[in-house]
């Protein structure tokens, strides 16, 4: 799986986040980023209401 974000753009995201990490750590995070991107796309999909998230509809039983 490869990321759609370029390595240069990913490095800019890391800098913008204020992370002080080595180039080796950036490269390792970039490999994982390829798995995060599809998840972000699913979260941002249009038509998903807040009821799609189970944590928002949790109703605890009365004690």
PDB file with one MODEL, atoms N, CA, C and O in Angstrom:
MODEL        1
ATOM      1  N   UNK A   1       0.848  -1.169   0.000  1.00  0.00           N
ATOM      2  CA  UNK A   1       0.000   0.000   0.000  1.00  0.00           C
ATOM      3  C   UNK A   1       0.901   1.241   0.000  1.00  0.00           C
ATOM      4  O   UNK A   1       1.857   1.322   0.771  1.00  0.00           O
ATOM      5  N   UNK A   2       0.593   2.181  -0.851  1.00  0.00           N
ATOM      6  CA  UNK A   2       1.374   3.407  -0.916  1.00  0.00           C
ATOM      7  C   UNK A   2       0.486   4.607  -0.591  1.00  0.00           C
ATOM      8  O   UNK A   2      -0.716   4.600  -0.859  1.00  0.00           O
ATOM      9  N   UNK A   3       1.089   5.615  -0.022  1.00  0.00           N
ATOM     10  CA  UNK A   3       0.358   6.830   0.350  1.00  0.00           C
ATOM     11  C   UNK A   3       0.128   7.696  -0.874  1.00  0.00           C
ATOM     12  O   UNK A   3       0.944   7.720  -1.796  1.00  0.00           O
ATOM     13  N   UNK A   4      -0.995   8.410  -0.877  1.00  0.00           N
ATOM     14  CA  UNK A   4      -1.247   9.350  -1.965  1.00  0.00           C
ATOM     15  C   UNK A   4      -0.578  10.690  -1.693  1.00  0.00           C
ATOM     16  O   UNK A   4      -0.338  11.465  -2.618  1.00  0.00           O
ATOM     17  N   UNK A   5      -0.278  10.964  -0.432  1.00  0.00           N
ATOM     18  CA  UNK A   5       0.444  12.175  -0.054  1.00  0.00           C
ATOM     19  C   UNK A   5       1.921  11.956  -0.352  1.00  0.00           C
ATOM     20  O   UNK A   5       2.480  10.911  -0.019  1.00  0.00           O
ATOM     21  N   UNK A   6       2.539  12.928  -0.971  1.00  0.00           N
ATOM     22  CA  UNK A   6       3.968  12.787  -1.261  1.00  0.00           C
ATOM     23  C   UNK A   6       4.767  12.884   0.034  1.00  0.00           C
ATOM     24  O   UNK A   6       4.291  13.425   1.033  1.00  0.00           O
ATOM     25  N   UNK A   7       5.976  12.358   0.003  1.00  0.00           N
ATOM     26  CA  UNK A   7       6.840  12.407   1.178  1.00  0.00           C
ATOM     27  C   UNK A   7       7.122  13.857   1.574  1.00  0.00           C
ATOM     28  O   UNK A   7       7.165  14.179   2.762  1.00  0.00           O
ATOM     29  N   UNK A   8       7.313  14.725   0.589  1.00  0.00           N
ATOM     30  CA  UNK A   8       7.579  16.143   0.880  1.00  0.00           C
ATOM     31  C   UNK A   8       6.379  16.782   1.587  1.00  0.00           C
ATOM     32  O   UNK A   8       6.554  17.546   2.536  1.00  0.00           O
ATOM     33  N   UNK A   9       5.162  16.470   1.128  1.00  0.00           N
ATOM     34  CA  UNK A   9       3.969  17.000   1.783  1.00  0.00           C
ATOM     35  C   UNK A   9       3.811  16.423   3.188  1.00  0.00           C
ATOM     36  O   UNK A   9       3.402  17.126   4.112  1.00  0.00           O
ATOM     37  N   UNK A  10       4.136  15.146   3.342  1.00  0.00           N
ATOM     38  CA  UNK A  10       4.053  14.522   4.661  1.00  0.00           C
ATOM     39  C   UNK A  10       5.050  15.170   5.614  1.00  0.00           C
ATOM     40  O   UNK A  10       4.728  15.419   6.776  1.00  0.00           O
ATOM     41  N   UNK A  11       6.247  15.440   5.131  1.00  0.00           N
ATOM     42  CA  UNK A  11       7.244  16.117   5.973  1.00  0.00           C
ATOM     43  C   UNK A  11       6.748  17.492   6.397  1.00  0.00           C
ATOM     44  O   UNK A  11       7.007  17.924   7.520  1.00  0.00           O
ATOM     45  N   UNK A  12       6.041  18.181   5.514  1.00  0.00           N
ATOM     46  CA  UNK A  12       5.456  19.478   5.869  1.00  0.00           C
ATOM     47  C   UNK A  12       4.399  19.314   6.952  1.00  0.00           C
ATOM     48  O   UNK A  12       4.306  20.149   7.852  1.00  0.00           O
ATOM     49  N   UNK A  13       3.603  18.253   6.881  1.00  0.00           N
ATOM     50  CA  UNK A  13       2.613  17.987   7.924  1.00  0.00           C
ATOM     51  C   UNK A  13       3.285  17.733   9.267  1.00  0.00           C
ATOM     52  O   UNK A  13       2.809  18.190  10.306  1.00  0.00           O
ATOM     53  N   UNK A  14       4.389  17.005   9.237  1.00  0.00           N
ATOM     54  CA  UNK A  14       5.136  16.722  10.466  1.00  0.00           C
ATOM     55  C   UNK A  14       5.676  18.014  11.064  1.00  0.00           C
ATOM     56  O   UNK A  14       5.584  18.228  12.273  1.00  0.00           O
ATOM     57  N   UNK A  15       6.237  18.873  10.225  1.00  0.00           N
ATOM     58  CA  UNK A  15       6.749  20.161  10.715  1.00  0.00           C
ATOM     59  C   UNK A  15       5.622  21.016  11.279  1.00  0.00           C
ATOM     60  O   UNK A  15       5.773  21.631  12.334  1.00  0.00           O
ATOM     61  N   UNK A  16       4.485  21.054  10.574  1.00  0.00           N
ATOM     62  CA  UNK A  16       3.351  21.863  11.014  1.00  0.00           C
ATOM     63  C   UNK A  16       2.816  21.362  12.359  1.00  0.00           C
ATOM     64  O   UNK A  16       2.325  22.149  13.168  1.00  0.00           O
ATOM     65  N   UNK A  17       2.912  20.058  12.591  1.00  0.00           N
ATOM     66  CA  UNK A  17       2.479  19.483  13.867  1.00  0.00           C
ATOM     67  C   UNK A  17       3.468  19.786  14.988  1.00  0.00           C
ATOM     68  O   UNK A  17       3.165  19.573  16.162  1.00  0.00           O
ATOM     69  N   UNK A  18       4.644  20.279  14.629  1.00  0.00           N
ATOM     70  CA  UNK A  18       5.639  20.634  15.631  1.00  0.00           C
ATOM     71  C   UNK A  18       6.410  19.442  16.174  1.00  0.00           C
ATOM     72  O   UNK A  18       6.977  19.511  17.264  1.00  0.00           O
ATOM     73  N   UNK A  19       6.434  18.350  15.421  1.00  0.00           N
ATOM     74  CA  UNK A  19       7.152  17.160  15.871  1.00  0.00           C
ATOM     75  C   UNK A  19       8.641  17.306  15.587  1.00  0.00           C
ATOM     76  O   UNK A  19       9.043  17.630  14.469  1.00  0.00           O
ATOM     77  N   UNK A  20       9.436  17.068  16.588  1.00  0.00           N
ATOM     78  CA  UNK A  20      10.891  17.108  16.433  1.00  0.00           C
ATOM     79  C   UNK A  20      11.385  15.666  16.371  1.00  0.00           C
ATOM     80  O   UNK A  20      11.744  15.074  17.389  1.00  0.00           O
ATOM     81  N   UNK A  21      11.397  15.112  15.161  1.00  0.00           N
ATOM     82  CA  UNK A  21      11.789  13.717  14.986  1.00  0.00           C
ATOM     83  C   UNK A  21      12.853  13.614  13.904  1.00  0.00           C
ATOM     84  O   UNK A  21      13.033  14.521  13.091  1.00  0.00           O
ATOM     85  N   UNK A  22      13.538  12.506  13.918  1.00  0.00           N
ATOM     86  CA  UNK A  22      14.630  12.292  12.966  1.00  0.00           C
ATOM     87  C   UNK A  22      14.069  11.922  11.589  1.00  0.00           C
ATOM     88  O   UNK A  22      12.914  11.512  11.477  1.00  0.00           O
ATOM     89  N   UNK A  23      14.883  12.067  10.551  1.00  0.00           N
ATOM     90  CA  UNK A  23      14.437  11.639   9.217  1.00  0.00           C
ATOM     91  C   UNK A  23      14.047  10.163   9.167  1.00  0.00           C
ATOM     92  O   UNK A  23      13.131   9.794   8.432  1.00  0.00           O
ATOM     93  N   UNK A  24      14.724   9.319   9.936  1.00  0.00           N
ATOM     94  CA  UNK A  24      14.375   7.892   9.963  1.00  0.00           C
ATOM     95  C   UNK A  24      12.979   7.702  10.566  1.00  0.00           C
ATOM     96  O   UNK A  24      12.206   6.864  10.103  1.00  0.00           O
ATOM     97  N   UNK A  25      12.669   8.479  11.589  1.00  0.00           N
ATOM     98  CA  UNK A  25      11.346   8.390  12.199  1.00  0.00           C
ATOM     99  C   UNK A  25      10.262   8.904  11.252  1.00  0.00           C
ATOM    100  O   UNK A  25       9.161   8.357  11.204  1.00  0.00           O
ATOM    101  N   UNK A  26      10.581   9.958  10.499  1.00  0.00           N
ATOM    102  CA  UNK A  26       9.632  10.475   9.516  1.00  0.00           C
ATOM    103  C   UNK A  26       9.351   9.397   8.469  1.00  0.00           C
ATOM    104  O   UNK A  26       8.201   9.179   8.089  1.00  0.00           O
ATOM    105  N   UNK A  27      10.391   8.735   8.014  1.00  0.00           N
ATOM    106  CA  UNK A  27      10.223   7.682   7.010  1.00  0.00           C
ATOM    107  C   UNK A  27       9.365   6.543   7.556  1.00  0.00           C
ATOM    108  O   UNK A  27       8.528   5.998   6.836  1.00  0.00           O
ATOM    109  N   UNK A  28       9.564   6.184   8.804  1.00  0.00           N
ATOM    110  CA  UNK A  28       8.773   5.107   9.406  1.00  0.00           C
ATOM    111  C   UNK A  28       7.313   5.524   9.555  1.00  0.00           C
ATOM    112  O   UNK A  28       6.413   4.729   9.285  1.00  0.00           O
ATOM    113  N   UNK A  29       7.075   6.750   9.978  1.00  0.00           N
ATOM    114  CA  UNK A  29       5.702   7.247  10.093  1.00  0.00           C
ATOM    115  C   UNK A  29       5.024   7.323   8.728  1.00  0.00           C
ATOM    116  O   UNK A  29       3.824   7.076   8.608  1.00  0.00           O
ATOM    117  N   UNK A  30       5.792   7.661   7.717  1.00  0.00           N
ATOM    118  CA  UNK A  30       5.239   7.772   6.365  1.00  0.00           C
ATOM    119  C   UNK A  30       4.718   6.425   5.873  1.00  0.00           C
ATOM    120  O   UNK A  30       3.710   6.366   5.168  1.00  0.00           O
ATOM    121  N   UNK A  31       5.396   5.358   6.239  1.00  0.00           N
ATOM    122  CA  UNK A  31       4.927   4.015   5.866  1.00  0.00           C
ATOM    123  C   UNK A  31       3.560   3.769   6.500  1.00  0.00           C
ATOM    124  O   UNK A  31       2.657   3.250   5.844  1.00  0.00           O
ATOM    125  N   UNK A  32       3.403   4.137   7.763  1.00  0.00           N
ATOM    126  CA  UNK A  32       2.125   3.970   8.443  1.00  0.00           C
ATOM    127  C   UNK A  32       1.052   4.900   7.918  1.00  0.00           C
ATOM    128  O   UNK A  32      -0.136   4.578   7.965  1.00  0.00           O
ATOM    129  N   UNK A  33       1.465   6.044   7.421  1.00  0.00           N
ATOM    130  CA  UNK A  33       0.521   7.033   6.885  1.00  0.00           C
ATOM    131  C   UNK A  33      -0.301   6.451   5.734  1.00  0.00           C
ATOM    132  O   UNK A  33      -1.447   6.848   5.524  1.00  0.00           O
ATOM    133  N   UNK A  34       0.280   5.521   4.998  1.00  0.00           N
ATOM    134  CA  UNK A  34      -0.438   4.885   3.888  1.00  0.00           C
ATOM    135  C   UNK A  34      -1.663   4.124   4.393  1.00  0.00           C
ATOM    136  O   UNK A  34      -2.615   3.920   3.640  1.00  0.00           O
ATOM    137  N   UNK A  35      -1.652   3.711   5.639  1.00  0.00           N
ATOM    138  CA  UNK A  35      -2.796   3.019   6.226  1.00  0.00           C
ATOM    139  C   UNK A  35      -3.788   3.999   6.846  1.00  0.00           C
ATOM    140  O   UNK A  35      -4.977   3.699   6.942  1.00  0.00           O
ATOM    141  N   UNK A  36      -3.311   5.156   7.263  1.00  0.00           N
ATOM    142  CA  UNK A  36      -4.166   6.160   7.902  1.00  0.00           C
ATOM    143  C   UNK A  36      -4.999   6.908   6.866  1.00  0.00           C
ATOM    144  O   UNK A  36      -6.163   7.218   7.117  1.00  0.00           O
ATOM    145  N   UNK A  37      -4.418   7.200   5.711  1.00  0.00           N
ATOM    146  CA  UNK A  37      -5.131   7.958   4.675  1.00  0.00           C
ATOM    147  C   UNK A  37      -6.484   7.363   4.285  1.00  0.00           C
ATOM    148  O   UNK A  37      -7.469   8.099   4.222  1.00  0.00           O
ATOM    149  N   UNK A  38      -6.568   6.064   4.022  1.00  0.00           N
ATOM    150  CA  UNK A  38      -7.889   5.511   3.668  1.00  0.00           C
ATOM    151  C   UNK A  38      -8.914   5.635   4.811  1.00  0.00           C
ATOM    152  O   UNK A  38     -10.105   5.826   4.567  1.00  0.00           O
ATOM    153  N   UNK A  39      -8.433   5.523   6.058  1.00  0.00           N
ATOM    154  CA  UNK A  39      -9.345   5.685   7.185  1.00  0.00           C
ATOM    155  C   UNK A  39      -9.880   7.102   7.255  1.00  0.00           C
ATOM    156  O   UNK A  39     -11.064   7.310   7.521  1.00  0.00           O
ATOM    157  N   UNK A  40      -9.015   8.079   7.019  1.00  0.00           N
ATOM    158  CA  UNK A  40      -9.448   9.474   7.028  1.00  0.00           C
ATOM    159  C   UNK A  40     -10.468   9.737   5.924  1.00  0.00           C
ATOM    160  O   UNK A  40     -11.421  10.490   6.122  1.00  0.00           O
ATOM    161  N   UNK A  41     -10.269   9.120   4.768  1.00  0.00           N
ATOM    162  CA  UNK A  41     -11.206   9.301   3.657  1.00  0.00           C
ATOM    163  C   UNK A  41     -12.582   8.739   4.013  1.00  0.00           C
ATOM    164  O   UNK A  41     -13.606   9.318   3.649  1.00  0.00           O
ATOM    165  N   UNK A  42     -12.603   7.613   4.721  1.00  0.00           N
ATOM    166  CA  UNK A  42     -13.890   7.028   5.120  1.00  0.00           C
ATOM    167  C   UNK A  42     -14.587   7.891   6.164  1.00  0.00           C
ATOM    168  O   UNK A  42     -15.811   8.024   6.137  1.00  0.00           O
ATOM    169  N   UNK A  43     -13.839   8.466   7.065  1.00  0.00           N
ATOM    170  CA  UNK A  43     -14.430   9.322   8.095  1.00  0.00           C
ATOM    171  C   UNK A  43     -15.037  10.564   7.470  1.00  0.00           C
ATOM    172  O   UNK A  43     -16.104  11.015   7.885  1.00  0.00           O
ATOM    173  N   UNK A  44     -14.365  11.114   6.482  1.00  0.00           N
ATOM    174  CA  UNK A  44     -14.801  12.366   5.860  1.00  0.00           C
ATOM    175  C   UNK A  44     -15.809  12.157   4.731  1.00  0.00           C
ATOM    176  O   UNK A  44     -16.166  13.109   4.037  1.00  0.00           O
ATOM    177  N   UNK A  45     -16.266  10.936   4.546  1.00  0.00           N
ATOM    178  CA  UNK A  45     -17.202  10.651   3.452  1.00  0.00           C
ATOM    179  C   UNK A  45     -18.510  11.412   3.670  1.00  0.00           C
ATOM    180  O   UNK A  45     -19.022  11.456   4.789  1.00  0.00           O
ATOM    181  N   UNK A  46     -19.052  12.010   2.607  1.00  0.00           N
ATOM    182  CA  UNK A  46     -20.313  12.728   2.754  1.00  0.00           C
ATOM    183  C   UNK A  46     -21.460  11.766   3.070  1.00  0.00           C
ATOM    184  O   UNK A  46     -21.431  10.596   2.689  1.00  0.00           O
ATOM    185  N   UNK A  47     -22.449  12.274   3.760  1.00  0.00           N
ATOM    186  CA  UNK A  47     -23.615  11.473   4.060  1.00  0.00           C
ATOM    187  C   UNK A  47     -23.551  10.695   5.352  1.00  0.00           C
ATOM    188  O   UNK A  47     -24.501   9.999   5.712  1.00  0.00           O
ATOM    189  N   UNK A  48     -22.434  10.805   6.055  1.00  0.00           N
ATOM    190  CA  UNK A  48     -22.337  10.115   7.343  1.00  0.00           C
ATOM    191  C   UNK A  48     -22.844  11.037   8.432  1.00  0.00           C
ATOM    192  O   UNK A  48     -22.260  12.091   8.684  1.00  0.00           O
ATOM    193  N   UNK A  49     -23.890  10.657   9.053  1.00  0.00           N
ATOM    194  CA  UNK A  49     -24.414  11.433  10.161  1.00  0.00           C
ATOM    195  C   UNK A  49     -23.727  11.059  11.458  1.00  0.00           C
ATOM    196  O   UNK A  49     -22.989  10.075  11.518  1.00  0.00           O
ATOM    197  N   UNK A  50     -23.967  11.835  12.481  1.00  0.00           N
ATOM    198  CA  UNK A  50     -23.314  11.548  13.756  1.00  0.00           C
ATOM    199  C   UNK A  50     -23.797  10.219  14.339  1.00  0.00           C
ATOM    200  O   UNK A  50     -23.111   9.622  15.169  1.00  0.00           O
ATOM    201  N   UNK A  51     -24.970   9.755  13.913  1.00  0.00           N
ATOM    202  CA  UNK A  51     -25.467   8.483  14.418  1.00  0.00           C
ATOM    203  C   UNK A  51     -24.654   7.288  13.905  1.00  0.00           C
ATOM    204  O   UNK A  51     -24.832   6.167  14.381  1.00  0.00           O
ATOM    205  N   UNK A  52     -23.774   7.525  12.947  1.00  0.00           N
ATOM    206  CA  UNK A  52     -22.922   6.453  12.438  1.00  0.00           C
ATOM    207  C   UNK A  52     -21.817   6.094  13.420  1.00  0.00           C
ATOM    208  O   UNK A  52     -21.184   5.047  13.283  1.00  0.00           O
ATOM    209  N   UNK A  53     -21.580   6.941  14.397  1.00  0.00           N
ATOM    210  CA  UNK A  53     -20.535   6.698  15.387  1.00  0.00           C
ATOM    211  C   UNK A  53     -21.161   6.157  16.666  1.00  0.00           C
ATOM    212  O   UNK A  53     -21.898   6.877  17.340  1.00  0.00           O
ATOM    213  N   UNK A  54     -20.886   4.911  17.009  1.00  0.00           N
ATOM    214  CA  UNK A  54     -21.513   4.316  18.178  1.00  0.00           C
ATOM    215  C   UNK A  54     -21.280   5.093  19.474  1.00  0.00           C
ATOM    216  O   UNK A  54     -22.154   5.103  20.340  1.00  0.00           O
ATOM    217  N   UNK A  55     -20.148   5.729  19.625  1.00  0.00           N
ATOM    218  CA  UNK A  55     -19.872   6.455  20.860  1.00  0.00           C
ATOM    219  C   UNK A  55     -20.841   7.618  21.060  1.00  0.00           C
ATOM    220  O   UNK A  55     -21.057   8.060  22.189  1.00  0.00           O
ATOM    221  N   UNK A  56     -21.414   8.105  19.989  1.00  0.00           N
ATOM    222  CA  UNK A  56     -22.330   9.230  20.108  1.00  0.00           C
ATOM    223  C   UNK A  56     -23.760   8.799  20.421  1.00  0.00           C
ATOM    224  O   UNK A  56     -24.608   9.636  20.730  1.00  0.00           O
ATOM    225  N   UNK A  57     -24.024   7.515  20.344  1.00  0.00           N
ATOM    226  CA  UNK A  57     -25.382   7.063  20.635  1.00  0.00           C
ATOM    227  C   UNK A  57     -25.413   6.142  21.841  1.00  0.00           C
ATOM    228  O   UNK A  57     -26.428   5.491  22.089  1.00  0.00           O
ATOM    229  N   UNK A  58     -24.338   6.072  22.586  1.00  0.00           N
ATOM    230  CA  UNK A  58     -24.260   5.214  23.762  1.00  0.00           C
ATOM    231  C   UNK A  58     -25.186   5.741  24.850  1.00  0.00           C
ATOM    232  O   UNK A  58     -25.131   6.914  25.221  1.00  0.00           O
ATOM    233  N   UNK A  59     -26.020   4.869  25.342  1.00  0.00           N
ATOM    234  CA  UNK A  59     -26.924   5.217  26.431  1.00  0.00           C
ATOM    235  C   UNK A  59     -26.665   4.261  27.593  1.00  0.00           C
ATOM    236  O   UNK A  59     -27.076   3.102  27.542  1.00  0.00           O
ATOM    237  N   UNK A  60     -25.994   4.733  28.632  1.00  0.00           N
ATOM    238  CA  UNK A  60     -25.701   3.825  29.759  1.00  0.00           C
ATOM    239  C   UNK A  60     -26.985   3.462  30.510  1.00  0.00           C
ATOM    240  O   UNK A  60     -27.931   4.248  30.564  1.00  0.00           O
ATOM    241  N   UNK A  61     -26.998   2.287  31.072  1.00  0.00           N
ATOM    242  CA  UNK A  61     -28.131   1.863  31.870  1.00  0.00           C
ATOM    243  C   UNK A  61     -28.118   2.591  33.211  1.00  0.00           C
ATOM    244  O   UNK A  61     -27.049   2.825  33.775  1.00  0.00           O
ATOM    245  N   UNK A  62     -29.278   2.948  33.720  1.00  0.00           N
ATOM    246  CA  UNK A  62     -29.306   3.629  35.020  1.00  0.00           C
ATOM    247  C   UNK A  62     -28.724   2.733  36.107  1.00  0.00           C
ATOM    248  O   UNK A  62     -28.910   1.516  36.084  1.00  0.00           O
ATOM    249  N   UNK A  63     -28.038   3.322  37.032  1.00  0.00           N
ATOM    250  CA  UNK A  63     -27.395   2.563  38.120  1.00  0.00           C
ATOM    251  C   UNK A  63     -28.391   2.128  39.164  1.00  0.00           C
ATOM    252  O   UNK A  63     -28.017   1.482  40.143  1.00  0.00           O
TER     253      UNK A  63
ENDMDL
END
